[in-house]
């Protein structure tokens, strides 16, 4: 569902959101034309090189070129993310409008508060921070975005060697592309989880969001301020929390696996990887990636330690049984770790292997 030129009646003015987000994100650091061309070329080359490195390290087999890799500026990232959010929100919109073509009173109440401006502020905040993002919801098979201005900004900030840092970022983000390319069911499974979450939302949940200080708390969370409250505080049914647990576990696995891969491959191909990791970890709380987007969207940033445990889970399993047997995690949705498994790799080994 493209955001450009479309608007969900009564919910979010996506065109306004893109305009506001692009303006707030800004253009990024000043880079002359020659350096800009070099950065784009190195990022494209780094992504292409990373595919084989990731496949060799993980044992995951990709049988085609996979989804495209796009090197973009901040405004293009804002547009792409608005497109993705519009797709993710479709089940919620359908539920609130009951597919009647016109919003009901609850949808109109949402529309009076959850505006394009509010979404645009969130996109603008994240648009200045995200280094890369795999978008599994883009048709027909997803796409990988590398945000060149933000990568250049961070490499300058931490004093990294540009070529090394760009390849390091590519290793992490390309791991996501390999995950979704080598595991054909993963994209549909993640989309089903997000759709299921939208379908659990009822009128009482939405009223809670749009009345009192619900929207303010959500807005504070998306911007990284406040107490970290978000949608997690506004869902309370067992069904909703069960779906959130499953989303958390999947995202923890994907991000943890990518971190393990980039650290495993890095020393062999990136001479300064140790310095990069140390400097990057010191500032990572403000850096956006795929898990950061969902964390802020769902209000999980302050509450879901399971995201940080993803890499520990992957390492815990790999240390015990090796990468080849760990790859059973990709065999079927039933083999994915549960939220409880994240803190107990041996439990997953016992259940699955």
Buried (B, 14 or more C-beta within 10 A) or exposed (E): BBBEEEBBBBBBBBBBBBBBBBEBBEEBBEBEEEEBEBBBEBBBBBBEBBBEBBBEBBBBEBEEEBBEBBBBBBBBBBBBBBBBBBBBBBBBBEBBBEEEEEBEEBBBBBBEEBBBBBBBBBBBBBBBBBBBBBBBBBEEBBBBBBBBBBBBBBBEEBEBBBBBBBBBBBBBBBBBBBBBBBBEEBBEBBBBBBBBBBBBBEBEBBBBBBEEEBBEBBBBBBBBEBEBBBBBBBBEEEEBBBBBBBBBBBBBBBBBBBBBBBBBBBEEBBEBBEBBBEBBEEEEEEBBBBBBBBBBBBBBBBBBEBBBBBBBBBBBBBEBBEBEBBBBBBEEBEBBBBBEBBBBBEBBBEBBE
